[in-house]
Amino acid sequence: MKKWFFILLVSVVSVSGYCSDSLFNKVADKLYYSYINQDIRSWKSVIDDFHRNKNMGVDSLDFILEAQYCYVAWCITGDTVNANAKRALDVALKDLGMFETKVKKLPARTVTRNMYEAKIKSYGSAFLAYQMKLNPIKVVMNGWKCVNSSRNAVIEMPDCWFSQIEYGNVMYSMPTVLGGSNINAKKAYLKALKLMEADSNKRTTYHNWLYMHLLLCIADCYKSAEDYENVREFYNKILKIEPSYKYVKGLIPSLDKFKKGKTN
């Protein structure tokens, strides 16, 4: 899952102005099971459905940006870059521009606006990561911008869990010379976990693909530190929530191999 970490930041939020709570729950469930089953076609269909609404509100744009980040991540990971990656990123950038325009029209100095402004910085950080993945020559130019954007989002809204996740993604995946740090990544991830699990909205952790992704991020940080007991703890936590998660089940044998190698 490390290939996802550098380029993922999103959050599950309400989509008022686009669909009812009931329909939102169905869409959120669809994203969740698409993530668990790594079903890119089903995920992409959510994006297409939202884009049929030509006048999305700020919440709907926030939600669709979540789905786009995951979709672009799928497109640009692996041995070869999917031909759809650049186009998907261009569409996401356009939506981010509309999102920023609508956020600027919200009342100033409110928690809601401050939260969205932090999200804009976090989304911007992830977009820079996409661009570097698609064009590695931009690492020198965009690397520090990516780090600073994610860091500023956390400074401005430290209780924003999805910004903590993005900051963790950047810290984990960035080279040390550009400010990366596995220790800082783990701190950010654990902060995000605490915030998510304390949230009164059950959708923050229930059938939220990003919550599952966060648990994997934390496990991977522990694996990098060769702390296999904590790795196992988080794998078990994931499987307790979603016993059908085949990907995590497949990680258990490799975990046993890592642990055995360390003791030899």
PyMOL commands that set and color helices and strands:
alter all, ss='L'
color gray80, all
select helices_A, chain A and resi 2-5+21-37+40-51+58-76+85-104+111-134+136-156+161-173+176-178+182-198+202-204+209-224+228-241+246-249+251-263
alter helices_A, ss='H'
color red, helices_A
deselect
rebuild
show_as cartoon
